């Protein structure tokens, strides 16, 4: 393992660092990868682009030894290899940074980095820390080797993951959607480091579905579509719309129609709410805002800044201090929803729909079929002790038809559906309740472009019907294109509310990290994880 | 890197099936039972030098050989099924009620107490009514205690219900000693031997028929309750995801309490059927481990009450047959347990092959 580390990568220029030939992988009847071939050279960054479910992660997991392909070969430096486990992958100097971090919270950075390594001789944590520091300096990471994971921000945790694979001598790096959890500023910093690694001769594969990142970072782009390999293009010779076309297989317009709000009135006023977790740490601090009818209010912020608590507080799932006032359009009454259960809220005549972030863990029940999931909102109707499945069934069939849910039947368990179709069922159900307030947390996360646009259109329709829409998003481009106003949340407090028609990405990005320094003191004790 | 290892593709790897046609699934199950029979035949031949076919014949004879044996089998099946039905709503709610043993026992204790204390003074129909109320209530209370603590303070229900078993056993021991006939013998003996006060009446001359009918009714009721009632739906939602239940506004605490109440009540009923309908006596072994076997029955049937008839039949058949082997061939009881163990191992194990498929290395494709 050691002597290979020093081998000069420059001489290998023309032999691909890693080459995949005709890789096929099936899960049951689903073909995740169908005859995929691609290659990366040393000193090159390859983006693997594709919609969700196109097989990017499966492909990378094959390289990293987590899955074993049904057919096809893998070549490292021109030699055919068999990678049966992550250990094998490390032996061929392949390191993967997963989308979900795999770190031990109570360990320090160094301890996590050396975890599982079998070194010869006596192990010295001090020596390891020194090596970690060297790697950090070499590539320009900013990391304290002795800091505990629970004290770290998301981007620091990612740094630990990257250094972990470098420490093991990885020469071929795979990053699975590394920017999903980062602010624009952090993303830029990461890209600088990745470019530096490329220049030092590493081969880098990055999975992403953000087109502008592909264009700014990579040398080549390999595009997958529904498990099939579409082709590889030079980044310099392509553009966003050409890539989208390759990805989706047809031309799509990337514009979101945004109408002017029609006579907006205040629908939901949140006044000074504060929320603590069990340890007493404040997750929301003095949050106040108003959502108006016929308007989409966007909520931007780094993941885990209190978005979830905010929406759950409004939906009656989280205890808070303060006031949540609902202006009933029918009766003209104003009700305080604070600390009311979802049932009590519904009994007040408040038509509040909520598309939670955790679709299968909260919004739906994975093992139940579509009909039973549609029934969740309405099963209690009527006096009978028995369930009435006729109306839910026809509603389910209507949703399947209207939203083009791809499913064998209405009796299919929702966990069998793909992410986009799961979301269509959930959003369809929530909209069917003809809400006056619709809250959606990351409704397009993990969805492909077509499904995303279906959701945007649904939200827009609701807005035009006079619904007060609250949209928590992560892609700033989308937030800026879809919303009327954007509220930025940073470490549990509102750092600003901007007009989405005039604001810029940089402005919002800055607000996302604003006063995070003093907020850090609050979250540090709690681990930064909400 | 210079390792020129001759690493080959692994010999086989395991992949999840996303669905399986019903006949394939049943084919796998049938194959599993056949293999189980072959293996246990081999084992018994090696251990006892007896002809395996004769052993199996003896098993079948032990279960179905005489009219009396068939009645015994069906009665035993009904008792096990009753306890299995009782634990099912709790399991569906992902509430690990392993306290059915205690809940049955305490229900049985309640009916025995009624029989002993009021047997002389209260007319039989009224006595039976009191016994039903007492035993159902006792079982329900025994289940509600852990449910209450779990619902309010998130205590571990597995440990709690398990501990409640021991309390029930000790309580029964205490009363058995107190009521023992003759005093100090440590045995209650047949209660109301002559008056038959508090005994479940026999229908058409069959002692167990009433038990069996009652359990059948409970089976149908439980099936309908779980599948078609709003409460059954709530149980499923709470079991699958408490978060979803909260999100939708299902009162989780209430559902936990209500479901355990039902679970305990049916256990109490099973206790009544055992004491008043079958044994007419009580001892600390009255529940006979059914509270634990029921867990297996319920899981094997994937919580479907109708399938549970099949799975409890299987278990009871094996028990009866295996006991017969031990006596017929003069082997000790452990031998029959070995056979039962082998067969159950294969039956449970085959579910893996229904969920997953094994892919073997393909022959090197010619290039």
Interface residues (C-beta under 8 A of the other chain):
Chain A: X1 X3 X4 X7 X26 X27 X28 X29 X30 X68 X70 X71 X76 X77 X81 X82 X84 X88 X91 X92 X93 X315 X316 X317 X341 X342 X343 X345 X346 X354 X356 X358 X361 X362 X363 X364 X365 X366 X367 X368 X372 X375 X376 X377 X379 X380 X384 X385 X386 X387 X416
Chain B: X1 X2 X3 X7 X8 X9 X10 X13 X15 X16 X17 X18 X19 X228 X229 X230 X231 X232 X233 X236 X237 X240 X241 X243 X244 X246 X247 X248 X249 X251 X359 X365
